[in-house]
Amino acid sequence: MTVISGMVCFLFYPHAVMATTHVEVTKNPPYWTYTIFNDEPQNSGSFISSLGILPMGGISGGPPFQVVSSPPGWTFDTDCKGYLLWFNGDTPPTNTHDVAPGQSLSQFQI
């Protein structure tokens, strides 16, 4: 398992905010599964509603990939080689499918 820590930009209606998060990546060839953790304090009010991934090769492109699964309520945008953005389909100000402070969400898989 690989753990990526740091700051991730997420959307929180009506503003974009920075939050402390980390992502765990589990490689089980041919699949890569991502779990995002919202490391903000539970009373912070900072919810995560998107997760961006730059696979090998970055935005300039790498080996082709396809999205295998997304968590319930989430969808994605990708070019299948250089970028992938998962986001939830909630209409603001609803945050039913956001990752709440102190929580995690998995099922992001390519």
Secondary structure, DSSP 8 states (H G I E B T S, - for coil): -EEEEEEEEEEETTEEEEEEEEEEEEEETTEEEEEEEE-S-TTS---B-EEEE--TTGGG--S-----B--TTEEEEE-SSS-EEEEE---TT--TTSB-TT-EEEEEE-
